[in-house]
């Protein structure tokens, strides 16, 4: 019966006190105590907001809390303390920028599902013969894709492609030499168009509310974005040689260090070599 099944269900394991991040909790408490005199000098709403932001950042930095959980807890704290009304707290979910980011994530997922990433890996990336060429072949397509799609899902989709592509090159390239530049390339590509980054969409909505006569256009930030992307690409090509060195190749275990393997013939000799008084084989 369902009642017996519920009664027989195992209880949820309780958290072991020894596994709690006591060091991170102590560091968070000390930081909050150190910031208390500064927070008390601010107005009430400003001090509560600053405390909520600091606690959210500490949760994400020291306790590895999911960003959505830490930020949602901060919003709930502001609502509970009266800094924000419930209508103001929920107004962000009706923002055009938030909806646009969700739509762009769906579009990026569709590109991944239809096999567009395989086309990128085969045609655009190619088979460069050196590390700088591989880095350049990865950065340039990433800039263009991030300008047309939201940069956050683009980075998430291209990360496994870049990792597998780095291992397939000859000579192979360390993954960390491509994944970190990939992340920065998506951010630089997000500055080329209005839809390239969620930050651009939120800023465009705020600017439209502040001054409806001067809205941000699709390519209004492109001239500045091109300069920004060119400077960032040049810096990554030059500085990655020292900031992202090659990983050490895995050590090959010598043959003499391998454990000896007994042959089956030595363990079970042939019937002709066995003594007639020996017991039968299992």
Number of C-alpha atoms within 10 A of each C-alpha: 5 7 7 8 9 9 9 9 8 8 7 6 6 6 8 7 8 7 7 11 11 12 11 15 15 11 13 20 14 12 14 16 12 11 14 13 10 10 18 12 10 12 10 13 14 14 16 20 20 15 19 20 17 16 20 22 19 21 20 16 14 14 16 11 15 12 14 11 12 19 19 13 16 21 20 15 17 20 16 12 14 12 17 17 13 14 9 11 15 12 10 12 11 9 13 14 22 16 15 16 23 14 14 23 18 14 15 22 15 12 15 16 10 9 10 13 16 12 10 17 17 11 10 14 21 14 17 15 13 13 21 16 14 20 23 19 16 24 25 19 17 27 25 18 20 26 26 19 25 29 31 20 20 27 21 14 16 20 18 13 16 20 17 12 21 23 13 12 17 11 12 14 21 19 19 16 23 23 21 14 22 24 19 20 26 31 24 28 29 30 27 28 25 25 25 29 26 21 16 19 22 18 14 21 18 14 15 14 12 11 10 11 9 11 15 17 12 13 14 13 15 19 12 11 19 17 14 15 24 12 12 16 20 12 11 21 16 11 10 19 13 8 10 16 11 16 11 7 7 6 6 6 8 7 8 7 7 8 7 8 6 8 8 8 8 8 8 12 11 9 10 7 8 12 8 9 6 7 8 8 7 4
